[in-house]
Amino acid sequence: MPSTMDTNIVILDNGQIRVVLLPREGGRVQSLYSHRNGIEFLMQGRHPREQWQADVHARFQDGSCAGIEECLPSVVPCGPDTEGGAVPDHGDFWQLGWNIEDSVTATHVAMHAQGFSRPLFFRRAFELRESTLTICYWLQNIGAQPVSFLYAAHPLLAVDAGDRILLPTQVKEVRLDYSRGDRFTDTGKNIPWPIHQGIDLSEVQPEAARTAEVLRSRMSEGWCGVYHTPHQEGIAVRFDTQELPSLALWICNGGWPDDGPAPYQYAVAPEPMFCSYSSLAEAQKAGAAPVLLPGEERSWAIGFEVTSEKMTQDAFRAFCGNPVANKEIACFSTKDP
């Protein structure tokens, strides 16, 4: 195991972007800020974190609910009848304190944590290069039995009304997994993207709309972009579809949680995943959950690149689909940056 150091906050800054990490808050990326345009690309927390003691019964809405967090080994909670036992809401790792490893520089830090619902050792390395934050991941089964799991990144990107969500042109339809208040009643079915029932799902609505949807797609190109229309700036989320072939898209126009006195989230979250399930129990029953044998390790990478100049929406689409940048993410997944 790597040697570790204890710290409350880590700041990476290369003069173009600044990243703030909170190791004790689930290793959360609190901020991704562009010095050039003054834009904060991550949604900031709206209520104090209430969940500090790791617990299989914890509710994600009692956490920070902001920035970039990790969902592992499930996205939704699973009961004790799940193979391997119960899993908390959004998994183990958003609840845990993460250990910082020794080699911290202005542009690089690595950290790790060990799960409590499964014997999983999870390591992440953060690297700044120009206008890109790349996160490399390593997951290892340190137990004596095979372990099945699900993973989803959970980057809550800040948005305003009129911003645009861009997917590769090959994506013509998506599966509707959830629609708050049954705004759309065809849950579990494929629906057209981006226009469904006369509504443009790719356009962010005002927060007062109080809508929320989960959409899902199998991806042949590994990217999703959020374009800030008034600023003509944006952020591209990139991933290797050989490792992460599925994308869940959480579009929350102030519509979460259902039982909260006020919206906790106004954000769009592109969530690269290993398979098209949010429930580990359901994925296990379908034979779709990835499995790690004892001692086995798996690695992948996700990149977050912000624009360095104003551009049209069409130019931003080309920026997101940049084959060179997308190929670099695939290369990162095989080595520590």
ChimeraX attribute file (.defattr): number of C-alpha atoms within 10 A of each C-alpha:
attribute: neighborCount
match mode: 1-to-1
recipient: residues
	/A:1	6
	/A:2	11
	/A:3	9
	/A:4	15
	/A:5	12
	/A:6	13
	/A:7	13
	/A:8	13
	/A:9	15
	/A:10	18
	/A:11	18
	/A:12	21
	/A:13	19
	/A:14	15
	/A:15	13
	/A:16	17
	/A:17	27
	/A:18	20
	/A:19	21
	/A:20	17
	/A:21	22
	/A:22	18
	/A:23	23
	/A:24	19
	/A:25	23
	/A:26	22
	/A:27	27
	/A:28	27
	/A:29	23
	/A:30	23
	/A:31	21
	/A:32	25
	/A:33	19
	/A:34	20
	/A:35	16
	/A:36	13
	/A:37	16
	/A:38	9
	/A:39	17
	/A:40	18
	/A:41	22
	/A:42	22
	/A:43	23
	/A:44	20
	/A:45	15
	/A:46	14
	/A:47	15
	/A:48	10
	/A:49	14
	/A:50	13
	/A:51	17
	/A:52	16
	/A:53	10
	/A:54	17
	/A:55	17
	/A:56	20
	/A:57	13
	/A:58	21
	/A:59	17
	/A:60	20
	/A:61	18
	/A:62	14
	/A:63	19
	/A:64	23
	/A:65	23
	/A:66	25
	/A:67	24
	/A:68	22
	/A:69	23
	/A:70	23
	/A:71	22
	/A:72	26
	/A:73	29
	/A:74	27
	/A:75	25
	/A:76	19
	/A:77	21
	/A:78	24
	/A:79	14
	/A:80	11
	/A:81	9
	/A:82	15
	/A:83	16
	/A:84	16
	/A:85	13
	/A:86	20
	/A:87	30
	/A:88	26
	/A:89	23
	/A:90	27
	/A:91	32
	/A:92	27
	/A:93	26
	/A:94	27
	/A:95	29
	/A:96	21
	/A:97	24
	/A:98	28
	/A:99	21
	/A:100	26
	/A:101	18
	/A:102	14
	/A:103	12
	/A:104	16
	/A:105	13
	/A:106	14
	/A:107	19
	/A:108	21
	/A:109	22
	/A:110	24
	/A:111	23
	/A:112	23
	/A:113	20
	/A:114	21
	/A:115	17
	/A:116	17
	/A:117	19
	/A:118	21
	/A:119	18
	/A:120	24
	/A:121	18
	/A:122	21
	/A:123	21
	/A:124	23
	/A:125	19
	/A:126	23
	/A:127	22
	/A:128	24
	/A:129	14
	/A:130	14
	/A:131	20
	/A:132	20
	/A:133	23
	/A:134	26
	/A:135	23
	/A:136	23
	/A:137	23
	/A:138	19
	/A:139	19
	/A:140	20
	/A:141	23
	/A:142	19
	/A:143	16
	/A:144	10
	/A:145	13
	/A:146	15
	/A:147	22
	/A:148	22
	/A:149	25
	/A:150	25
	/A:151	24
	/A:152	26
	/A:153	19
	/A:154	25
	/A:155	26
	/A:156	26
	/A:157	23
	/A:158	21
	/A:159	26
	/A:160	19
	/A:161	16
	/A:162	15
	/A:163	22
	/A:164	22
	/A:165	22
	/A:166	21
	/A:167	22
	/A:168	17
	/A:169	10
	/A:170	9
	/A:171	16
	/A:172	14
	/A:173	18
	/A:174	20
	/A:175	20
	/A:176	22
	/A:177	19
	/A:178	19
	/A:179	18
	/A:180	17
	/A:181	13
	/A:182	12
	/A:183	12
	/A:184	14
	/A:185	12
	/A:186	14
	/A:187	17
	/A:188	12
	/A:189	11
	/A:190	16
	/A:191	18
	/A:192	14
	/A:193	18
	/A:194	18
	/A:195	14
	/A:196	12
	/A:197	9
	/A:198	7
	/A:199	10
	/A:200	13
	/A:201	18
	/A:202	17
	/A:203	20
	/A:204	24
	/A:205	22
	/A:206	16
	/A:207	18
	/A:208	12
	/A:209	12
	/A:210	20
	/A:211	20
	/A:212	25
	/A:213	24
	/A:214	19
	/A:215	24
	/A:216	25
	/A:217	21
	/A:218	20
	/A:219	19
	/A:220	14
	/A:221	20
	/A:222	28
	/A:223	25
	/A:224	24
	/A:225	24
	/A:226	30
	/A:227	27
	/A:228	22
	/A:229	18
	/A:230	10
	/A:231	14
	/A:232	16
	/A:233	21
	/A:234	27
	/A:235	23
	/A:236	24
	/A:237	24
	/A:238	28
	/A:239	31
	/A:240	25
	/A:241	21
	/A:242	14
	/A:243	18
	/A:244	21
	/A:245	19
	/A:246	22
	/A:247	27
	/A:248	26
	/A:249	22
	/A:250	21
	/A:251	27
	/A:252	27
	/A:253	24
	/A:254	20
	/A:255	24
	/A:256	20
	/A:257	16
	/A:258	13
	/A:259	7
	/A:260	10
	/A:261	8
	/A:262	14
	/A:263	19
	/A:264	21
	/A:265	26
	/A:266	30
	/A:267	26
	/A:268	26
	/A:269	26
	/A:270	28
	/A:271	23
	/A:272	32
	/A:273	24
	/A:274	19
	/A:275	21
	/A:276	19
	/A:277	24
	/A:278	22
	/A:279	21
	/A:280	29
	/A:281	27
	/A:282	14
	/A:283	19
	/A:284	18
	/A:285	11
	/A:286	10
	/A:287	11
	/A:288	17
	/A:289	24
	/A:290	15
	/A:291	16
	/A:292	20
	/A:293	15
	/A:294	16
	/A:295	14
	/A:296	14
	/A:297	15
	/A:298	15
	/A:299	18
	/A:300	23
	/A:301	26
	/A:302	23
	/A:303	26
	/A:304	22
	/A:305	22
	/A:306	28
	/A:307	20
	/A:308	17
	/A:309	11
	/A:310	13
	/A:311	17
	/A:312	13
	/A:313	18
	/A:314	10
	/A:315	12
	/A:316	22
	/A:317	22
	/A:318	12
	/A:319	19
	/A:320	27
	/A:321	21
	/A:322	14
	/A:323	12
	/A:324	8
	/A:325	16
	/A:326	21
	/A:327	14
	/A:328	16
	/A:329	22
	/A:330	21
	/A:331	13
	/A:332	21
	/A:333	22
	/A:334	15
	/A:335	13
	/A:336	16
	/A:337	16
